[in-house]
Amino acid sequence: MAKEKQALQEAQKQEVANISESEPTRDRHVFVPRVDIYEDGEQVVIVADMPGVNEKSVDIMLEKNVLTINGAVDFIEPDNFSPVYSEYRVGDYKRRFTLSDEVDRDNIEATVTDGVLRLSLPKAAPAKIKKIAVKVA
């Protein structure tokens, strides 16, 4: 049986609405990267589309329960040219996720390939039930 084709959905880039909670050092647009989140029995995987970002220009921080992803894009306009028409706005990326206690924070891994960031968040071992022996005093 043939699979039904899903209609493609066009998605516009969403710009970060409030960057005042941090101190931006670059005067440029900041976008929210689109992500896909997958989960299996072992881990949660976040895949973020961040065109123009590489391993040197992405910064991932975990503070308390908040995972913050920052990506800087260095766009260089060609010499002696000025844009006449542009369909794509260039800017940096920022996204935050609040993590639950089910994530093993010490074993989070990140890779980036061709502007696609992949975060692997392994699940923490479940709290084990322990029987406490009662002794006669």
The first five atom37 places (N, CA, C, CB, O) and aatype in JSON, in Angstrom:
{
  "aatype": [12, 0, 11, 6, 11, 5, 0, 10, 5, 6, 0, 5, 11, 5, 6, 19, 0, 2, 9, 15, 6, 15, 6, 14, 16, 1, 3, 1, 8, 19, 13, 19, 14, 1, 19, 3, 9, 18, 6, 3, 7, 6, 5, 19, 19, 9, 19, 0, 3, 12, 14, 7, 19, 2, 6, 11, 15, 19, 3, 9, 12, 10, 6, 11, 2, 19, 10, 16, 9, 2, 7, 0, 19, 3, 13, 9, 6, 14, 3, 2, 13, 15, 14, 19, 18, 15, 6, 18, 1, 19, 7, 3, 18, 11, 1, 1, 13, 16, 10, 15, 3, 6, 19, 3, 1, 3, 2, 9, 6, 0, 16, 19, 16, 3, 7, 19, 10, 1, 10, 15, 10, 14, 11, 0, 0, 14, 0, 11, 9, 11, 11, 9, 0, 19, 11, 19, 0],
  "atom_mask": [
    [1, 1, 1, 1, 1],
    [1, 1, 1, 1, 1],
    [1, 1, 1, 1, 1],
    [1, 1, 1, 1, 1],
    [1, 1, 1, 1, 1],
    [1, 1, 1, 1, 1],
    [1, 1, 1, 1, 1],
    [1, 1, 1, 1, 1],
    [1, 1, 1, 1, 1],
    [1, 1, 1, 1, 1],
    [1, 1, 1, 1, 1],
    [1, 1, 1, 1, 1],
    [1, 1, 1, 1, 1],
    [1, 1, 1, 1, 1],
    [1, 1, 1, 1, 1],
    [1, 1, 1, 1, 1],
    [1, 1, 1, 1, 1],
    [1, 1, 1, 1, 1],
    [1, 1, 1, 1, 1],
    [1, 1, 1, 1, 1],
    [1, 1, 1, 1, 1],
    [1, 1, 1, 1, 1],
    [1, 1, 1, 1, 1],
    [1, 1, 1, 1, 1],
    [1, 1, 1, 1, 1],
    [1, 1, 1, 1, 1],
    [1, 1, 1, 1, 1],
    [1, 1, 1, 1, 1],
    [1, 1, 1, 1, 1],
    [1, 1, 1, 1, 1],
    [1, 1, 1, 1, 1],
    [1, 1, 1, 1, 1],
    [1, 1, 1, 1, 1],
    [1, 1, 1, 1, 1],
    [1, 1, 1, 1, 1],
    [1, 1, 1, 1, 1],
    [1, 1, 1, 1, 1],
    [1, 1, 1, 1, 1],
    [1, 1, 1, 1, 1],
    [1, 1, 1, 1, 1],
    [1, 1, 1, 0, 1],
    [1, 1, 1, 1, 1],
    [1, 1, 1, 1, 1],
    [1, 1, 1, 1, 1],
    [1, 1, 1, 1, 1],
    [1, 1, 1, 1, 1],
    [1, 1, 1, 1, 1],
    [1, 1, 1, 1, 1],
    [1, 1, 1, 1, 1],
    [1, 1, 1, 1, 1],
    [1, 1, 1, 1, 1],
    [1, 1, 1, 0, 1],
    [1, 1, 1, 1, 1],
    [1, 1, 1, 1, 1],
    [1, 1, 1, 1, 1],
    [1, 1, 1, 1, 1],
    [1, 1, 1, 1, 1],
    [1, 1, 1, 1, 1],
    [1, 1, 1, 1, 1],
    [1, 1, 1, 1, 1],
    [1, 1, 1, 1, 1],
    [1, 1, 1, 1, 1],
    [1, 1, 1, 1, 1],
    [1, 1, 1, 1, 1],
    [1, 1, 1, 1, 1],
    [1, 1, 1, 1, 1],
    [1, 1, 1, 1, 1],
    [1, 1, 1, 1, 1],
    [1, 1, 1, 1, 1],
    [1, 1, 1, 1, 1],
    [1, 1, 1, 0, 1],
    [1, 1, 1, 1, 1],
    [1, 1, 1, 1, 1],
    [1, 1, 1, 1, 1],
    [1, 1, 1, 1, 1],
    [1, 1, 1, 1, 1],
    [1, 1, 1, 1, 1],
    [1, 1, 1, 1, 1],
    [1, 1, 1, 1, 1],
    [1, 1, 1, 1, 1],
    [1, 1, 1, 1, 1],
    [1, 1, 1, 1, 1],
    [1, 1, 1, 1, 1],
    [1, 1, 1, 1, 1],
    [1, 1, 1, 1, 1],
    [1, 1, 1, 1, 1],
    [1, 1, 1, 1, 1],
    [1, 1, 1, 1, 1],
    [1, 1, 1, 1, 1],
    [1, 1, 1, 1, 1],
    [1, 1, 1, 0, 1],
    [1, 1, 1, 1, 1],
    [1, 1, 1, 1, 1],
    [1, 1, 1, 1, 1],
    [1, 1, 1, 1, 1],
    [1, 1, 1, 1, 1],
    [1, 1, 1, 1, 1],
    [1, 1, 1, 1, 1],
    [1, 1, 1, 1, 1],
    [1, 1, 1, 1, 1],
    [1, 1, 1, 1, 1],
    [1, 1, 1, 1, 1],
    [1, 1, 1, 1, 1],
    [1, 1, 1, 1, 1],
    [1, 1, 1, 1, 1],
    [1, 1, 1, 1, 1],
    [1, 1, 1, 1, 1],
    [1, 1, 1, 1, 1],
    [1, 1, 1, 1, 1],
    [1, 1, 1, 1, 1],
    [1, 1, 1, 1, 1],
    [1, 1, 1, 1, 1],
    [1, 1, 1, 1, 1],
    [1, 1, 1, 1, 1],
    [1, 1, 1, 0, 1],
    [1, 1, 1, 1, 1],
    [1, 1, 1, 1, 1],
    [1, 1, 1, 1, 1],
    [1, 1, 1, 1, 1],
    [1, 1, 1, 1, 1],
    [1, 1, 1, 1, 1],
    [1, 1, 1, 1, 1],
    [1, 1, 1, 1, 1],
    [1, 1, 1, 1, 1],
    [1, 1, 1, 1, 1],
    [1, 1, 1, 1, 1],
    [1, 1, 1, 1, 1],
    [1, 1, 1, 1, 1],
    [1, 1, 1, 1, 1],
    [1, 1, 1, 1, 1],
    [1, 1, 1, 1, 1],
    [1, 1, 1, 1, 1],
    [1, 1, 1, 1, 1],
    [1, 1, 1, 1, 1],
    [1, 1, 1, 1, 1],
    [1, 1, 1, 1, 1],
    [1, 1, 1, 1, 1]
  ],
  "atom_positions": [
    [[0.84, -1.17, 0.0], [0.0, 0.0, 0.0], [0.89, 1.24, 0.0], [-0.96, -0.01, 1.22], [1.81, 1.34, 0.81]],
    [[0.62, 2.16, -0.87], [1.44, 3.37, -0.99], [1.13, 4.34, 0.14], [1.21, 4.05, -2.35], [-0.02, 4.48, 0.56]],
    [[2.17, 5.0, 0.61], [1.99, 6.01, 1.65], [1.39, 7.27, 1.04], [3.33, 6.34, 2.36], [1.71, 7.64, -0.09]],
    [[0.51, 7.91, 1.79], [-0.05, 9.17, 1.33], [0.99, 10.26, 1.47], [-1.34, 9.53, 2.1], [1.73, 10.3, 2.45]],
    [[1.03, 11.14, 0.51], [1.97, 12.25, 0.57], [1.39, 13.34, 1.46], [2.27, 12.8, -0.84], [0.21, 13.67, 1.36]],
    [[2.23, 13.89, 2.32], [1.79, 14.98, 3.17], [2.07, 16.29, 2.47], [2.5, 14.93, 4.55], [3.1, 16.45, 1.8]],
    [[1.17, 17.21, 2.61], [1.35, 18.53, 2.0], [2.47, 19.26, 2.73], [0.03, 19.35, 2.04], [2.53, 19.25, 3.96]],
    [[3.33, 19.9, 1.97], [4.4, 20.69, 2.56], [3.82, 21.95, 3.16], [5.47, 21.03, 1.53], [2.95, 22.6, 2.57]],
    [[4.31, 22.3, 4.33], [3.85, 23.51, 4.99], [4.96, 24.54, 4.93], [3.42, 23.22, 6.45], [6.1, 24.26, 5.31]],
    [[4.62, 25.71, 4.47], [5.6, 26.78, 4.42], [5.67, 27.44, 5.79], [5.24, 27.82, 3.32], [4.64, 27.76, 6.38]],
    [[6.86, 27.63, 6.29], [7.03, 28.25, 7.6], [7.94, 29.46, 7.47], [7.61, 27.23, 8.62], [9.04, 29.37, 6.91]],
    [[7.48, 30.56, 7.97], [8.29, 31.78, 7.96], [9.25, 31.74, 9.14], [7.4, 33.04, 8.02], [8.96, 31.13, 10.17]],
    [[10.38, 32.4, 9.0], [11.31, 32.52, 10.11], [10.67, 33.37, 11.2], [12.66, 33.13, 9.65], [10.1, 34.42, 10.92]],
    [[10.77, 32.92, 12.43], [10.22, 33.66, 13.55], [11.35, 34.37, 14.26], [9.45, 32.72, 14.53], [12.34, 33.75, 14.67]],
    [[11.21, 35.67, 14.4], [12.25, 36.46, 15.05], [12.01, 36.45, 16.55], [12.27, 37.91, 14.51], [10.86, 36.45, 16.99]],
    [[13.08, 36.43, 17.34], [12.96, 36.46, 18.79], [12.32, 37.78, 19.19], [14.35, 36.29, 19.48], [12.77, 38.85, 18.78]],
    [[11.26, 37.69, 19.98], [10.48, 38.88, 20.33], [11.16, 39.72, 21.4], [9.11, 38.48, 20.8], [11.13, 40.95, 21.32]],
    [[11.77, 39.09, 22.4], [12.32, 39.84, 23.52], [13.74, 39.38, 23.79], [11.44, 39.69, 24.77], [13.96, 38.39, 24.49]],
    [[14.69, 40.1, 23.24], [16.09, 39.73, 23.5], [16.68, 40.59, 24.61], [16.93, 39.87, 22.23], [17.88, 40.52, 24.87]],
    [[15.84, 41.39, 25.27], [16.35, 42.28, 26.31], [16.76, 41.53, 27.56], [15.3, 43.31, 26.66], [17.47, 42.09, 28.4]],
    [[16.33, 40.26, 27.73], [16.72, 39.51, 28.91], [18.19, 39.11, 28.88], [15.85, 38.28, 29.05], [18.73, 38.66, 29.88]],
    [[18.83, 39.28, 27.75], [20.27, 39.06, 27.64], [20.9, 40.33, 27.1], [20.59, 37.82, 26.73], [20.2, 41.27, 26.7]],
    [[22.19, 40.36, 27.08], [22.92, 41.52, 26.57], [23.49, 41.2, 25.21], [24.05, 41.94, 27.55], [24.61, 40.69, 25.11]],
    [[22.74, 41.5, 24.13], [23.27, 41.19, 22.81], [24.49, 42.04, 22.48], [22.19, 41.4, 21.75], [24.53, 43.24, 22.78]],
    [[25.47, 41.42, 21.88], [26.69, 42.14, 21.51], [26.76, 42.43, 20.02], [27.91, 41.36, 21.94], [27.68, 43.1, 19.55]],
    [[25.78, 41.92, 19.28], [25.76, 42.13, 17.84], [24.45, 42.79, 17.47], [25.95, 40.79, 17.07], [23.39, 42.4, 17.96]],
    [[24.52, 43.79, 16.6], [23.33, 44.49, 16.15], [22.81, 43.79, 14.9], [23.62, 46.0, 15.86], [23.12, 44.18, 13.78]],
    [[22.0, 42.75, 15.12], [21.44, 42.01, 14.01], [20.2, 41.27, 14.46], [22.46, 41.04, 13.41], [19.9, 41.19, 15.65]],
    [[19.48, 40.72, 13.49], [18.27, 39.97, 13.79], [18.63, 38.69, 14.53], [17.49, 39.65, 12.5], [19.69, 38.11, 14.3]],
    [[17.74, 38.25, 15.42], [17.9, 36.98, 16.12], [16.62, 36.18, 15.87], [18.16, 37.19, 17.67], [15.52, 36.64, 16.15]],
    [[16.8, 34.96, 15.34], [15.68, 34.12, 14.97], [15.56, 32.92, 15.91], [15.82, 33.65, 13.53], [16.53, 32.5, 16.53]],
    [[14.35, 32.39, 16.0], [14.09, 31.15, 16.74], [14.26, 30.0, 15.76], [12.65, 31.14, 17.39], [13.5, 29.9, 14.8]],
    [[15.25, 29.13, 15.97], [15.43, 28.03, 15.01], [14.29, 27.02, 15.11], [16.77, 27.32, 15.23], [13.79, 26.75, 16.2]],
    [[13.88, 26.48, 13.98], [12.86, 25.43, 13.94], [13.49, 24.14, 14.45], [12.28, 25.25, 12.5], [14.64, 23.83, 14.13]],
    [[12.73, 23.39, 15.24], [13.26, 22.14, 15.79], [12.27, 21.0, 15.6], [13.59, 22.31, 17.28], [11.07, 21.2, 15.48]],
    [[12.83, 19.8, 15.58], [12.07, 18.56, 15.68], [12.55, 17.89, 16.95], [12.26, 17.64, 14.4], [13.75, 17.88, 17.23]],
    [[11.63, 17.33, 17.72], [11.99, 16.65, 18.97], [11.47, 15.22, 18.89], [11.4, 17.39, 20.21], [10.29, 14.98, 18.64]],
    [[12.39, 14.28, 19.12], [12.07, 12.85, 19.08], [12.39, 12.25, 20.44], [12.86, 12.13, 17.94], [13.25, 12.75, 21.16]],
    [[11.7, 11.18, 20.76], [11.96, 10.5, 22.02], [11.86, 9.0, 21.81], [10.98, 10.96, 23.13], [10.97, 8.51, 21.11]],
    [[12.81, 8.28, 22.43], [12.7, 6.83, 22.47], [12.92, 6.41, 23.92], [13.73, 6.12, 21.5], [12.95, 7.27, 24.81]],
    [[13.06, 5.17, 24.18], [13.22, 4.71, 25.55], [14.51, 5.16, 26.22], [0.0, 0.0, 0.0], [14.6, 5.16, 27.45]],
    [[15.5, 5.53, 25.44], [16.82, 5.86, 25.97], [17.12, 7.34, 26.04], [17.85, 5.2, 25.14], [17.88, 7.77, 26.92]],
    [[16.55, 8.14, 25.13], [16.96, 9.54, 25.04], [15.88, 10.4, 24.38], [18.26, 9.66, 24.26], [14.93, 9.91, 23.78]],
    [[16.09, 11.72, 24.51], [15.31, 12.7, 23.78], [16.29, 13.36, 22.81], [14.62, 13.77, 24.74], [17.4, 13.73, 23.2]],
    [[15.89, 13.51, 21.55], [16.76, 14.09, 20.53], [16.11, 15.37, 20.02], [17.03, 13.09, 19.36], [14.94, 15.37, 19.64]],
    [[16.88, 16.45, 20.01], [16.43, 17.73, 19.47], [17.25, 18.0, 18.22], [16.57, 18.89, 20.51], [18.48, 18.0, 18.27]],
    [[16.57, 18.24, 17.1], [17.24, 18.57, 15.84], [16.81, 19.99, 15.47], [16.88, 17.53, 14.7], [15.63, 20.25, 15.24]],
    [[17.78, 20.9, 15.4], [17.49, 22.31, 15.13], [18.11, 22.74, 13.81], [18.02, 23.2, 16.28], [19.28, 22.47, 13.54]],
    [[17.32, 23.41, 12.98], [17.81, 23.95, 11.71], [18.39, 25.33, 11.95], [16.68, 24.01, 10.64], [17.67, 26.26, 12.32]],
    [[19.69, 25.46, 11.74], [20.39, 26.72, 11.97], [21.35, 26.98, 10.82], [21.15, 26.69, 13.33], [22.56, 26.87, 11.0]],
    [[20.83, 27.33, 9.62], [21.71, 27.53, 8.46], [22.79, 28.58, 8.74], [20.89, 27.95, 7.26], [22.52, 29.64, 9.31]],
    [[24.01, 28.26, 8.33], [25.13, 29.17, 8.51], [25.9, 28.97, 9.79], [0.0, 0.0, 0.0], [26.92, 29.63, 10.0]],
    [[25.44, 28.07, 10.67], [26.1, 27.83, 11.95], [27.0, 26.6, 11.83], [25.06, 27.63, 13.09], [26.64, 25.62, 11.17]],
    [[28.16, 26.67, 12.45], [29.05, 25.5, 12.5], [29.45, 25.25, 13.96], [30.32, 25.71, 11.6], [28.98, 25.94, 14.87]],
    [[30.33, 24.28, 14.18], [30.7, 23.91, 15.55], [31.39, 25.03, 16.31], [31.6, 22.7, 15.52], [31.36, 25.04, 17.54]],
    [[32.0, 25.97, 15.62], [32.69, 27.07, 16.29], [31.76, 28.23, 16.61], [33.84, 27.57, 15.41], [32.08, 29.06, 17.47]],
    [[30.62, 28.3, 15.95], [29.74, 29.46, 16.14], [28.46, 29.12, 16.9], [29.38, 30.04, 14.8], [27.56, 29.96, 17.0]],
    [[28.37, 27.91, 17.44], [27.21, 27.55, 18.25], [27.65, 27.43, 19.71], [26.56, 26.23, 17.75], [28.73, 26.91, 20.0]],
    [[26.8, 27.91, 20.6], [27.09, 27.89, 22.04], [25.88, 27.3, 22.74], [27.43, 29.34, 22.58], [24.76, 27.8, 22.59]],
    [[26.11, 26.25, 23.52], [25.02, 25.58, 24.23], [25.35, 25.63, 25.71], [24.83, 24.1, 23.74], [26.41, 25.17, 26.14]],
    [[24.42, 26.19, 26.49], [24.62, 26.33, 27.93], [23.47, 25.65, 28.67], [24.72, 27.83, 28.33], [22.33, 25.69, 28.23]],
    [[23.8, 25.03, 29.8], [22.8, 24.45, 30.68], [22.97, 25.1, 32.04], [22.94, 22.89, 30.76], [23.97, 24.89, 32.72]],
    [[21.98, 25.88, 32.43], [22.02, 26.55, 33.72], [20.72, 26.26, 34.44], [22.25, 28.08, 33.57], [19.63, 26.55, 33.94]],
    [[20.84, 25.67, 35.63], [19.69, 25.18, 36.38], [18.95, 24.18, 35.5], [18.75, 26.37, 36.83], [19.53, 23.16, 35.14]],
    [[17.72, 24.42, 35.14], [16.99, 23.48, 34.29], [16.77, 24.03, 32.89], [15.65, 23.15, 34.91], [15.95, 23.49, 32.14]],
    [[17.49, 25.08, 32.51], [17.27, 25.73, 31.22], [18.44, 25.47, 30.28], [17.06, 27.25, 31.41], [19.59, 25.82, 30.58]],
    [[18.14, 24.85, 29.14], [19.12, 24.6, 28.09], [18.97, 25.71, 27.06], [18.92, 23.17, 27.43], [17.9, 25.88, 26.48]],
    [[20.04, 26.49, 26.84], [20.0, 27.62, 25.91], [20.92, 27.34, 24.74], [20.41, 28.93, 26.63], [22.08, 26.96, 24.92]],
    [[20.38, 27.53, 23.54], [21.15, 27.35, 22.31], [21.31, 28.72, 21.66], [20.44, 26.33, 21.33], [20.32, 29.4, 21.39]],
    [[22.55, 29.12, 21.4], [22.86, 30.35, 20.68], [23.71, 30.0, 19.46], [23.61, 31.38, 21.6], [24.66, 29.23, 19.56]],
    [[23.35, 30.56, 18.33], [24.13, 30.34, 17.11], [24.41, 31.66, 16.44], [0.0, 0.0, 0.0], [23.5, 32.46, 16.22]],
    [[25.66, 31.9, 16.1], [26.06, 33.15, 15.43], [26.36, 32.85, 13.97], [27.29, 33.8, 16.13], [27.07, 31.9, 13.65]],
    [[25.81, 33.68, 13.11], [26.03, 33.52, 11.67], [26.83, 34.71, 11.17], [24.68, 33.39, 10.9], [26.44, 35.86, 11.37]],
    [[27.95, 34.42, 10.54], [28.78, 35.48, 9.95], [28.51, 35.52, 8.46], [30.3, 35.25, 10.25], [28.95, 34.64, 7.71]],
    [[27.79, 36.53, 8.04], [27.47, 36.69, 6.64], [28.35, 37.79, 6.06], [25.96, 37.02, 6.43], [28.38, 38.91, 6.58]],
    [[29.04, 37.48, 5.01], [29.93, 38.45, 4.37], [29.37, 38.78, 3.0], [31.4, 37.9, 4.26], [29.25, 37.91, 2.13]],
    [[29.03, 40.04, 2.82], [28.54, 40.45, 1.5], [29.71, 40.56, 0.54], [27.77, 41.81, 1.58], [30.79, 41.01, 0.92]],
    [[29.51, 40.16, -0.69], [30.58, 40.26, -1.68], [31.0, 41.72, -1.9], [30.14, 39.63, -3.02], [30.16, 42.62, -1.86]],
    [[32.28, 41.93, -2.12], [32.79, 43.28, -2.38], [32.19, 43.84, -3.67], [34.33, 43.28, -2.47], [31.95, 43.11, -4.63]],
    [[31.96, 45.13, -3.66], [31.47, 45.88, -4.82], [30.06, 45.46, -5.27], [32.43, 45.71, -5.97], [29.68, 45.7, -6.42]],
    [[29.3, 44.82, -4.38], [27.92, 44.45, -4.68], [27.02, 44.94, -3.57], [27.79, 42.92, -4.87], [27.42, 45.01, -2.41]],
    [[25.8, 45.28, -3.94], [24.8, 45.6, -2.94], [23.53, 44.82, -3.29], [24.52, 47.15, -2.87], [23.22, 44.66, -4.47]],
    [[22.8, 44.34, -2.27], [21.62, 43.53, -2.58], [20.53, 44.34, -3.27], [21.07, 42.91, -1.31], [20.23, 45.47, -2.88]],
    [[19.94, 43.76, -4.3], [18.83, 44.37, -5.02], [17.53, 43.74, -4.55], [19.0, 44.21, -6.55], [16.52, 44.42, -4.39]],
    [[17.57, 42.43, -4.33], [16.4, 41.69, -3.9], [16.88, 40.56, -3.0], [15.58, 41.16, -5.11], [17.86, 39.88, -3.32]],
    [[16.2, 40.34, -1.89], [16.59, 39.29, -0.98], [15.35, 38.55, -0.46], [17.41, 39.86, 0.19], [14.41, 39.19, 0.01]],
    [[15.35, 37.24, -0.54], [14.25, 36.43, -0.03], [14.57, 35.81, 1.31], [13.9, 35.36, -1.02], [13.7, 35.2, 1.93]],
    [[15.79, 35.95, 1.76], [16.24, 35.29, 2.97], [16.93, 36.29, 3.87], [17.17, 34.11, 2.65], [17.9, 36.93, 3.46]],
    [[16.45, 36.44, 5.1], [17.08, 37.35, 6.05], [18.12, 36.59, 6.86], [16.03, 38.01, 6.99], [17.86, 35.48, 7.33]],
    [[19.27, 37.18, 7.03], [20.36, 36.55, 7.77], [20.36, 37.09, 9.19], [21.74, 36.8, 7.08], [20.15, 38.28, 9.42]],
    [[20.6, 36.2, 10.13], [20.67, 36.61, 11.53], [21.15, 35.47, 12.4], [0.0, 0.0, 0.0], [21.42, 34.37, 11.92]],
    [[21.26, 35.75, 13.68], [21.69, 34.75, 14.64], [20.48, 33.94, 15.11], [22.41, 35.41, 15.84], [19.34, 34.21, 14.73]],
    [[20.74, 32.94, 15.96], [19.69, 32.06, 16.44], [19.74, 31.96, 17.96], [19.82, 30.66, 15.82], [20.81, 32.01, 18.56]],
    [[18.56, 31.83, 18.57], [18.49, 31.63, 20.01], [17.22, 30.85, 20.33], [18.53, 32.99, 20.77], [16.14, 31.16, 19.83]],
    [[17.38, 29.83, 21.19], [16.23, 29.05, 21.62], [16.51, 28.49, 23.01], [15.92, 27.9, 20.61], [17.64, 28.13, 23.32]],
    [[15.48, 28.42, 23.83], [15.62, 27.88, 25.19], [14.61, 26.77, 25.41], [15.43, 28.99, 26.23], [13.49, 26.79, 24.91]],
    [[15.07, 25.77, 26.2], [14.22, 24.66, 26.58], [14.35, 24.45, 28.09], [14.59, 23.36, 25.8], [15.46, 24.52, 28.63]],
    [[13.25, 24.2, 28.75], [13.28, 23.85, 30.16], [13.28, 22.33, 30.25], [12.06, 24.47, 30.94], [12.39, 21.66, 29.72]],
    [[14.29, 21.78, 30.94], [14.45, 20.34, 31.03], [13.83, 19.8, 32.31], [15.92, 19.96, 30.96], [13.81, 20.48, 33.34]],
    [[13.34, 18.58, 32.24], [12.82, 17.92, 33.44], [13.97, 17.21, 34.15], [11.67, 16.92, 33.08], [15.09, 17.17, 33.66]],
    [[13.66, 16.66, 35.3], [14.68, 15.93, 36.05], [14.96, 14.57, 35.44], [14.24, 15.76, 37.5], [15.84, 13.85, 35.92]],
    [[14.24, 14.19, 34.41], [14.44, 12.9, 33.76], [15.61, 12.89, 32.79], [13.18, 12.49, 33.04], [15.94, 11.85, 32.23]],
    [[16.26, 14.04, 32.58], [17.39, 14.13, 31.65], [18.7, 14.0, 32.43], [17.35, 15.46, 30.86], [18.89, 14.66, 33.46]],
    [[19.59, 13.16, 31.93], [20.93, 12.99, 32.51], [21.81, 14.14, 32.02], [21.55, 11.59, 32.13], [22.36, 14.06, 30.92]],
    [[21.93, 15.17, 32.8], [22.61, 16.4, 32.39], [24.11, 16.21, 32.12], [22.44, 17.44, 33.46], [24.69, 16.96, 31.33]],
    [[24.72, 15.23, 32.74], [26.16, 15.02, 32.56], [26.53, 14.35, 31.25], [26.69, 14.2, 33.7], [27.7, 14.33, 30.87]],
    [[25.55, 13.79, 30.53], [25.86, 13.05, 29.31], [25.19, 13.61, 28.07], [25.46, 11.63, 29.48], [25.0, 12.89, 27.09]],
    [[24.83, 14.89, 28.09], [24.24, 15.52, 26.91], [25.33, 15.68, 25.86], [23.59, 16.9, 27.27], [26.44, 16.11, 26.16]],
    [[25.0, 15.33, 24.62], [25.95, 15.45, 23.51], [25.36, 16.31, 22.41], [26.34, 14.05, 22.96], [24.15, 16.32, 22.2]],
    [[26.23, 17.03, 21.7], [25.78, 17.88, 20.6], [26.71, 17.73, 19.41], [25.72, 19.37, 21.04], [27.93, 17.64, 19.56]],
    [[26.11, 17.68, 18.21], [26.87, 17.67, 16.96], [26.19, 18.65, 16.0], [26.95, 16.22, 16.35], [24.99, 18.9, 16.1]],
    [[26.98, 19.18, 15.09], [26.42, 20.05, 14.06], [27.01, 19.66, 12.72], [26.69, 21.56, 14.38], [28.23, 19.49, 12.58]],
    [[26.14, 19.52, 11.72], [26.56, 19.17, 10.38], [25.72, 19.97, 9.39], [26.42, 17.64, 10.12], [24.49, 19.9, 9.4]],
    [[26.39, 20.73, 8.55], [25.73, 21.5, 7.5], [24.59, 22.37, 8.04], [25.21, 20.58, 6.43], [23.52, 22.44, 7.42]],
    [[24.81, 23.01, 9.19], [23.81, 23.92, 9.75], [22.67, 23.24, 10.47], [0.0, 0.0, 0.0], [21.68, 23.88, 10.8]],
    [[22.8, 21.94, 10.74], [21.78, 21.21, 11.49], [22.41, 20.75, 12.81], [21.21, 19.99, 10.67], [23.34, 19.95, 12.82]],
    [[21.87, 21.28, 13.91], [22.36, 20.94, 15.25], [21.55, 19.76, 15.78], [22.27, 22.15, 16.21], [20.32, 19.76, 15.71]],
    [[22.25, 18.77, 16.31], [21.59, 17.59, 16.88], [22.04, 17.44, 18.33], [21.91, 16.29, 16.06], [23.22, 17.24, 18.6]],
    [[21.08, 17.52, 19.24], [21.34, 17.35, 20.67], [20.76, 16.02, 21.12], [20.74, 18.52, 21.49], [19.59, 15.73, 20.87]],
    [[21.58, 15.22, 21.8], [21.11, 13.97, 22.37], [21.07, 14.14, 23.88], [22.04, 12.77, 21.97], [22.09, 14.38, 24.52]],
    [[19.88, 14.02, 24.43], [19.67, 14.18, 25.87], [19.27, 12.82, 26.44], [18.58, 15.27, 26.17], [18.09, 12.46, 26.41]],
    [[20.25, 12.07, 26.99], [19.92, 10.75, 27.52], [19.03, 10.87, 28.76], [21.21, 9.97, 27.85], [19.13, 11.82, 29.53]],
    [[18.17, 9.88, 28.92], [17.31, 9.86, 30.09], [18.09, 9.38, 31.3], [16.07, 8.97, 29.85], [18.95, 8.5, 31.19]],
    [[17.78, 9.97, 32.45], [18.44, 9.58, 33.7], [17.9, 8.23, 34.15], [18.23, 10.65, 34.81], [16.75, 7.87, 33.86]],
    [[18.74, 7.48, 34.86], [18.28, 6.2, 35.39], [17.17, 6.48, 36.4], [19.46, 5.4, 36.06], [17.29, 7.38, 37.23]],
    [[16.09, 5.72, 36.32], [14.98, 5.97, 37.26], [15.41, 5.72, 38.69], [13.77, 5.08, 36.91], [16.27, 4.89, 38.98]],
    [[14.79, 6.46, 39.57], [15.11, 6.28, 40.99], [14.72, 4.85, 41.39], [14.36, 7.34, 41.88], [13.6, 4.4, 41.16]],
    [[15.66, 4.18, 41.99], [15.42, 2.79, 42.38], [14.75, 2.73, 43.75], [16.74, 1.99, 42.39], [15.03, 3.53, 44.64]],
    [[13.87, 1.78, 43.89], [13.2, 1.58, 45.17], [14.14, 0.78, 46.07], [11.82, 0.84, 44.99], [14.68, -0.25, 45.67]],
    [[14.3, 1.29, 47.27], [15.21, 0.63, 48.2], [14.45, 0.32, 49.48], [16.47, 1.51, 48.5], [13.81, 1.2, 50.06]],
    [[14.52, -0.92, 49.9], [13.86, -1.32, 51.14], [14.83, -1.06, 52.28], [13.41, -2.82, 51.1], [16.0, -1.45, 52.24]],
    [[14.32, -0.39, 53.29], [15.12, -0.08, 54.49], [14.82, -1.12, 55.55], [14.82, 1.37, 55.02], [13.67, -1.32, 55.93]],
    [[15.86, -1.78, 56.01], [15.69, -2.79, 57.06], [15.54, -2.12, 58.42], [16.9, -3.77, 57.07], [16.24, -1.16, 58.73]],
    [[14.63, -2.63, 59.21], [14.38, -2.09, 60.55], [15.05, -3.03, 61.55], [12.83, -1.94, 60.85], [14.83, -4.24, 61.52]],
    [[15.86, -2.45, 62.42], [16.58, -3.25, 63.42], [16.02, -2.98, 64.81], [18.09, -2.93, 63.39], [15.44, -1.92, 65.07]],
    [[16.19, -3.93, 65.67], [15.77, -3.77, 67.06], [16.88, -3.03, 67.78], [15.47, -5.15, 67.74], [18.06, -3.36, 67.65]],
    [[16.48, -2.01, 68.56], [17.48, -1.22, 69.28], [17.69, -1.76, 70.67], [17.06, 0.25, 69.36], [18.5, -1.22, 71.43]]
  ]
}
